[in-house]
Amino acid sequence: MRKTIELDIDDLTPTPAEVLENQGMASRANLPEKIKNLLDSALEIFRQLADPRGLLQDLPISDFSEIYAGNGLNAPEGPVPGIVPRADGLALFAATLGDSLIAKSNELFAKGGPALGFMLDAVNSSGAERLGRQMCLRFLHLLPQDERRTEELKAQYYCPGHCGWHISGQEKLFEILHPEEIGMSLNSRWVMKPFKSISGVLVAGEMDIHRFRPSFPFCGDCKEHKCVKRLQILENEDLVKGD
């Protein structure tokens, strides 16, 4: 199955709390009115300019090891090779918020609106996280009943550049998926364009397969710890049952 995914802007627009949490201001009391106004303006720009598009393609679990190997630059150990073999379903994916949001953020920085540009960048980052979750949910709904070992599944996304999977893995992924169909490209340093795009593998299975201890050697150098946050979101998400 190869499918272009329609995405709803309402599902992708982050809440003010999400944006503030990602900026380290979630627990701040009495947020200044200026910051509230900047956040409201940035969210409105997001709604006006976001052009979300997604693409996914089924992948046999046995084929993943070749894609993951990429250019041979992965960490010696990582969670993804242990998660994938226990999955019920697997798909490569790519998704983007489009060029206009990044262009607007750059314009604000260049023309004297750095505060709003910074806030819009933060909103875009939170929107990209939601982009990944929405692709997971779309994948679950498309997964055939006969490929499920249980009626209750959860899906998580894993991306090159994180958790020991070297960013060069984007190269092999792009060769197979061809996300240029939705306006995405890759530069010589394996960075995606438009920025705030996301790509990787969608893994559907029981909740237990997604749990791992972030104690790999590279975890100490990680400043974002997105794996922990994504797992917390997944734990609290309603199980998606087969139709």
VEXDREN-2710 file (C-alpha; in Angstrom, 1 decimal):
% VEXDREN-2710
k/r/px/py/pz
1/MET/0.0/0.0/0.0
2/ARG/1.3/3.4/-1.0
3/LYS/-1.0/6.3/0.0
4/THR/-1.0/10.1/0.1
5/ILE/-2.5/11.1/3.4
6/GLU/-4.9/14.0/3.8
7/LEU/-4.2/15.9/7.0
8/ASP/-6.6/18.3/8.9
9/ILE/-5.2/21.6/10.1
10/ASP/-7.3/21.3/13.3
11/ASP/-5.5/18.1/14.2
12/LEU/-2.1/19.6/13.6
13/THR/-2.5/23.0/15.4
14/PRO/-0.8/22.7/18.8
15/THR/-2.3/24.0/22.0
16/PRO/-0.7/27.0/23.7
17/ALA/0.3/24.6/26.5
18/GLU/2.2/22.4/24.1
19/VAL/4.1/25.3/22.6
20/LEU/5.0/26.7/26.0
21/GLU/6.1/23.3/27.3
22/ASN/8.5/22.9/24.4
23/GLN/9.9/26.3/25.2
24/GLY/10.4/25.4/28.9
25/MET/7.6/27.7/30.1
26/ALA/4.9/25.2/30.9
27/SER/5.1/25.8/34.7
28/ARG/5.6/29.5/34.5
29/ALA/2.9/31.4/36.4
30/ASN/1.5/34.8/35.3
31/LEU/2.7/34.6/31.7
32/PRO/3.4/38.2/30.4
33/GLU/0.6/39.5/28.2
34/LYS/3.2/40.2/25.5
35/ILE/4.1/36.5/25.2
36/LYS/0.4/35.5/25.2
37/ASN/-0.3/37.9/22.3
38/LEU/2.8/36.6/20.4
39/LEU/1.6/33.1/20.9
40/ASP/-1.9/33.9/19.7
41/SER/-0.5/35.6/16.6
42/ALA/1.8/32.7/15.8
43/LEU/-1.0/30.2/16.1
44/GLU/-3.1/32.2/13.8
45/ILE/-0.3/32.4/11.2
46/PHE/0.1/28.6/11.5
47/ARG/-3.6/28.0/10.8
48/GLN/-3.4/30.3/7.8
49/LEU/-0.2/29.1/6.2
50/ALA/0.2/25.5/7.1
51/ASP/0.0/23.2/4.0
52/PRO/0.2/19.7/5.5
53/ARG/0.8/16.7/3.3
54/GLY/1.8/13.1/4.1
55/LEU/2.8/10.0/2.3
56/LEU/3.2/6.4/3.6
57/GLN/4.1/3.1/2.1
58/ASP/3.8/-0.4/3.7
59/LEU/7.1/-2.1/4.3
60/PRO/7.6/-5.9/5.1
61/ILE/9.3/-6.1/8.5
62/SER/12.0/-8.3/6.9
63/ASP/13.0/-5.4/4.6
64/PHE/13.6/-2.9/7.4
65/SER/17.1/-4.0/8.4
66/GLU/18.5/-3.0/5.0
67/ILE/16.9/0.4/5.2
68/TYR/18.0/0.9/8.8
69/ALA/21.6/0.0/7.9
70/GLY/21.7/3.0/5.6
71/ASN/25.3/4.2/5.2
72/GLY/26.6/2.2/8.1
73/LEU/26.8/5.1/10.4
74/ASN/24.3/4.1/13.1
75/ALA/25.2/3.7/16.7
76/PRO/26.3/0.1/17.6
77/GLU/23.2/-0.3/19.7
78/GLY/19.8/1.4/19.6
79/PRO/16.1/0.7/20.4
80/VAL/14.7/0.6/16.9
81/PRO/16.2/-2.7/15.7
82/GLY/14.7/-4.4/18.8
83/ILE/11.3/-2.8/18.4
84/VAL/10.6/-3.4/14.7
85/PRO/10.7/-7.3/14.7
86/ARG/7.9/-7.4/17.3
87/ALA/5.6/-5.1/15.2
88/ASP/2.3/-6.0/13.7
89/GLY/2.8/-3.6/10.8
90/LEU/5.4/-1.3/9.4
91/ALA/5.3/1.6/7.0
92/LEU/7.8/4.2/5.8
93/PHE/6.4/7.8/6.0
94/ALA/7.1/11.4/5.2
95/ALA/5.1/14.4/6.1
96/THR/5.5/18.2/5.8
97/LEU/3.9/21.4/6.9
98/GLY/4.9/23.1/3.6
99/ASP/7.2/25.9/2.6
100/SER/5.0/28.9/3.5
101/LEU/5.4/28.6/7.3
102/ILE/9.2/28.6/7.1
103/ALA/9.2/31.4/4.6
104/LYS/7.1/33.5/7.0
105/SER/9.3/32.8/10.0
106/ASN/12.4/33.7/8.0
107/GLU/10.7/36.9/6.8
108/LEU/9.8/37.9/10.4
109/PHE/13.4/37.4/11.5
110/ALA/14.8/39.4/8.5
111/LYS/12.3/42.3/8.7
112/GLY/12.3/43.3/12.4
113/GLY/9.9/40.8/13.9
114/PRO/12.2/38.4/15.6
115/ALA/10.0/37.8/18.7
116/LEU/7.1/36.7/16.5
117/GLY/9.4/34.8/14.3
118/PHE/10.8/32.9/17.3
119/MET/7.3/32.1/18.5
120/LEU/6.2/31.0/15.1
121/ASP/9.2/28.7/14.9
122/ALA/8.2/27.2/18.3
123/VAL/4.6/26.7/17.0
124/ASN/5.9/25.0/13.9
125/SER/8.1/22.6/15.9
126/SER/5.1/21.6/18.0
127/GLY/3.0/21.2/14.9
128/ALA/5.7/18.9/13.4
129/GLU/5.4/16.7/16.5
130/ARG/1.6/16.5/15.9
131/LEU/2.3/15.7/12.3
132/GLY/4.1/12.5/13.4
133/ARG/1.2/11.5/15.7
134/GLN/-1.4/12.0/13.0
135/MET/0.6/9.9/10.6
136/CYS/0.6/7.1/13.2
137/LEU/-3.1/7.3/13.6
138/ARG/-3.7/7.3/9.9
139/PHE/-1.5/4.2/9.6
140/LEU/-3.4/2.4/12.3
141/HIS/-6.7/3.0/10.6
142/LEU/-5.3/1.7/7.3
143/LEU/-3.7/-1.4/8.7
144/PRO/-5.7/-4.5/7.5
145/GLN/-7.4/-6.6/10.1
146/ASP/-5.6/-9.8/9.0
147/GLU/-2.2/-8.2/9.8
148/ARG/-3.2/-7.6/13.5
149/ARG/-2.2/-10.1/16.1
150/THR/-4.5/-8.2/18.6
151/GLU/-7.4/-5.9/18.3
152/GLU/-5.7/-3.2/20.3
153/LEU/-2.7/-1.6/18.7
154/LYS/-0.6/1.6/19.2
155/ALA/1.7/3.1/16.6
156/GLN/4.9/5.1/17.2
157/TYR/7.2/6.8/14.8
158/TYR/11.0/6.6/14.7
159/CYS/13.2/8.9/12.7
160/PRO/16.7/9.0/11.3
161/GLY/18.7/11.4/13.4
162/HIS/17.3/10.1/16.7
163/CYS/17.9/7.2/19.0
164/GLY/21.0/5.9/17.4
165/TRP/19.6/5.9/13.8
166/HIS/22.0/8.1/11.9
167/ILE/20.5/11.0/9.9
168/SER/22.1/9.5/6.8
169/GLY/19.3/7.0/6.9
170/GLN/17.2/9.6/5.3
171/GLU/19.0/8.8/2.0
172/LYS/17.8/5.2/1.7
173/LEU/14.3/6.1/3.0
174/PHE/13.9/8.9/0.3
175/GLU/15.1/6.5/-2.4
176/ILE/12.3/4.1/-1.7
177/LEU/9.5/6.5/-0.6
178/HIS/10.0/9.4/-3.1
179/PRO/8.5/12.1/-0.9
180/GLU/9.3/14.7/-3.7
181/GLU/5.7/13.8/-4.6
182/ILE/4.6/15.9/-1.6
183/GLY/7.2/18.6/-2.1
184/MET/10.0/17.3/0.1
185/SER/13.7/17.0/-0.8
186/LEU/17.0/16.1/0.9
187/ASN/20.3/18.0/0.7
188/SER/23.8/16.7/0.7
189/ARG/23.9/16.7/4.5
190/TRP/20.7/14.6/4.7
191/VAL/18.6/17.6/5.9
192/MET/15.0/17.7/4.8
193/LYS/13.4/20.6/3.0
194/PRO/11.0/22.2/3.9
195/PHE/12.2/22.4/7.5
196/LYS/9.7/21.2/10.0
197/SER/9.1/18.1/7.9
198/ILE/9.4/14.6/9.3
199/SER/10.2/11.2/8.0
200/GLY/11.0/7.7/9.2
201/VAL/9.2/4.5/10.0
202/LEU/5.7/4.0/11.6
203/VAL/5.6/0.9/13.8
204/ALA/2.3/-0.6/14.9
205/GLY/2.1/-3.1/17.7
206/GLU/1.1/-3.6/21.4
207/MET/2.2/-0.9/23.8
208/ASP/4.9/-3.0/25.3
209/ILE/7.0/-3.1/22.2
210/HIS/7.5/0.7/22.3
211/ARG/8.8/0.8/25.9
212/PHE/12.5/1.0/26.3
213/ARG/14.9/2.4/28.8
214/PRO/16.8/5.5/27.5
215/SER/20.1/4.3/28.8
216/PHE/22.0/3.8/25.5
217/PRO/25.5/5.4/25.3
218/PHE/24.1/8.2/23.0
219/CYS/21.3/9.1/25.4
220/GLY/23.6/11.0/27.6
221/ASP/24.4/13.5/24.8
222/CYS/20.7/13.9/23.9
223/LYS/19.3/17.3/25.0
224/GLU/15.7/16.9/23.7
225/HIS/14.7/13.4/25.1
226/LYS/11.8/13.4/22.6
227/CYS/11.5/9.6/22.9
228/VAL/10.4/10.0/26.6
229/LYS/7.8/12.7/25.7
230/ARG/6.5/10.7/22.7
231/LEU/6.1/7.6/24.9
232/GLN/4.2/9.5/27.5
233/ILE/1.8/10.8/24.8
234/LEU/1.4/7.2/23.5
235/GLU/0.7/5.9/27.0
236/ASN/-2.1/8.3/27.4
237/GLU/-3.6/8.0/23.9
238/ASP/-6.7/5.9/23.5
239/LEU/-6.1/2.5/22.0
240/VAL/-7.1/2.2/18.3
241/LYS/-9.1/-0.9/17.8
242/GLY/-9.6/-2.8/14.5
243/ASP/-12.8/-2.1/12.6
END
